[in-house]
Amino acid sequence: MRELTLYEVENVSGAGVIDGLGALAGNLVIDVVKLINDVCNTSFGFIPGQLADRIGLSSVHHAIDSFFYGIYKGVIGVAVLLGGDGDRVTYHYEEEWGS
């Protein structure tokens, strides 16, 4: 007879299934947010903001980027609570405006 590992205990009790699904859902949400930010961080993604800055709407541009930064940080926070890894997101706001 041998002692069960923590992994075996979690799987027998069902905890491993829930943790696994939570991490899967969290990482899926993080992947979507990461994709959006990655597109915004391309030269193509910077064009709308640069146009807004050139016609004197820099404050509007900053407000929009700031708004979505807050949304994305909140969504990532929930996804991390589910078990996702939020460290791999490069936020557009931080790239363009600094941390």
TIRO-861017 format. One record per residue (C-alpha): y, z, x; residue number from 1. Coordinates in nm, 2 decimals, decimal comma. Each point is the difference from the previous one (the first is absolute). Example, Ala and Ser with C-alpha at 12.3 -4.5 7.8 and 13.67 -1.06 7.14 Angstrom:
<zadrens>
ZADREN	-0,45	0,78	1,23	1
ZADREN	0,34	-0,07	0,14	2
</zadrens>
This chain:
<zadrens>
ZADREN	0,00	0,00	0,00	1
ZADREN	0,35	-0,08	0,13	2
ZADREN	0,36	0,08	-0,10	3
ZADREN	0,20	-0,26	-0,19	4
ZADREN	0,30	-0,15	0,17	5
ZADREN	0,34	0,01	-0,18	6
ZADREN	-0,03	-0,37	-0,08	7
ZADREN	-0,34	0,05	-0,17	8
ZADREN	0,13	0,30	-0,20	9
ZADREN	0,30	-0,20	-0,12	10
ZADREN	-0,21	-0,29	-0,10	11
ZADREN	-0,25	0,22	-0,19	12
ZADREN	0,28	0,18	-0,18	13
ZADREN	0,18	-0,32	-0,08	14
ZADREN	0,31	0,09	0,21	15
ZADREN	-0,06	-0,29	0,23	16
ZADREN	0,02	-0,25	-0,28	17
ZADREN	0,33	0,13	-0,13	18
ZADREN	0,15	0,02	0,35	19
ZADREN	-0,12	-0,35	0,08	20
ZADREN	0,15	-0,14	-0,32	21
ZADREN	0,33	0,18	0,06	22
ZADREN	0,03	-0,12	0,35	23
ZADREN	-0,09	-0,36	-0,11	24
ZADREN	0,27	0,01	-0,27	25
ZADREN	0,25	0,16	0,23	26
ZADREN	-0,06	-0,26	0,27	27
ZADREN	0,02	-0,28	-0,25	28
ZADREN	0,34	0,12	-0,12	29
ZADREN	0,11	0,04	0,36	30
ZADREN	-0,11	-0,35	0,08	31
ZADREN	0,21	-0,14	-0,28	32
ZADREN	0,31	0,20	0,11	33
ZADREN	-0,07	-0,11	0,36	34
ZADREN	-0,02	-0,37	-0,10	35
ZADREN	0,33	0,02	-0,19	36
ZADREN	0,17	0,16	0,30	37
ZADREN	-0,16	-0,24	0,25	38
ZADREN	0,13	-0,30	-0,20	39
ZADREN	0,35	0,16	-0,02	40
ZADREN	-0,01	0,06	0,38	41
ZADREN	-0,05	-0,37	0,07	42
ZADREN	0,29	-0,23	0,07	43
ZADREN	-0,05	-0,15	-0,35	44
ZADREN	0,02	0,35	-0,15	45
ZADREN	0,33	0,08	0,17	46
ZADREN	0,18	-0,31	-0,14	47
ZADREN	0,10	0,14	-0,34	48
ZADREN	0,15	0,31	0,17	49
ZADREN	0,18	-0,20	0,26	50
ZADREN	0,15	-0,22	-0,27	51
ZADREN	0,11	0,30	-0,19	52
ZADREN	0,16	0,15	0,32	53
ZADREN	0,19	-0,33	0,07	54
ZADREN	0,16	-0,01	-0,35	55
ZADREN	0,11	0,36	0,02	56
ZADREN	-0,28	0,17	-0,19	57
ZADREN	-0,13	0,21	0,29	58
ZADREN	0,03	0,32	-0,20	59
ZADREN	-0,21	-0,15	-0,28	60
ZADREN	-0,25	-0,13	0,24	61
ZADREN	-0,03	0,35	0,16	62
ZADREN	-0,03	0,17	-0,34	63
ZADREN	-0,28	-0,24	-0,11	64
ZADREN	-0,19	0,05	0,33	65
ZADREN	0,06	0,38	-0,02	66
ZADREN	-0,13	0,01	-0,36	67
ZADREN	-0,32	-0,18	0,08	68
ZADREN	-0,05	0,21	0,31	69
ZADREN	0,00	0,31	-0,21	70
ZADREN	-0,24	-0,16	-0,25	71
ZADREN	-0,24	-0,11	0,28	72
ZADREN	0,01	0,34	0,17	73
ZADREN	-0,09	0,17	-0,33	74
ZADREN	-0,28	-0,25	-0,07	75
ZADREN	-0,14	0,04	0,35	76
ZADREN	0,02	0,38	-0,04	77
ZADREN	-0,22	-0,01	-0,31	78
ZADREN	-0,24	-0,25	0,18	79
ZADREN	-0,03	0,24	0,29	80
ZADREN	-0,08	0,28	-0,24	81
ZADREN	-0,28	-0,22	-0,13	82
ZADREN	-0,14	-0,03	0,36	83
ZADREN	0,18	-0,31	0,13	84
ZADREN	0,15	-0,05	0,34	85
ZADREN	0,37	-0,05	-0,03	86
ZADREN	0,08	-0,01	0,37	87
ZADREN	-0,05	-0,38	0,02	88
ZADREN	0,29	-0,10	-0,22	89
ZADREN	0,31	-0,14	0,18	90
ZADREN	0,28	0,04	-0,26	91
ZADREN	0,26	-0,27	-0,04	92
ZADREN	0,28	0,25	-0,04	93
ZADREN	-0,08	0,17	0,33	94
ZADREN	-0,03	-0,34	0,18	95
ZADREN	0,34	-0,12	-0,13	96
ZADREN	0,21	0,31	-0,04	97
ZADREN	-0,18	0,25	0,24	98
ZADREN	-0,18	0,31	-0,09	99
</zadrens>
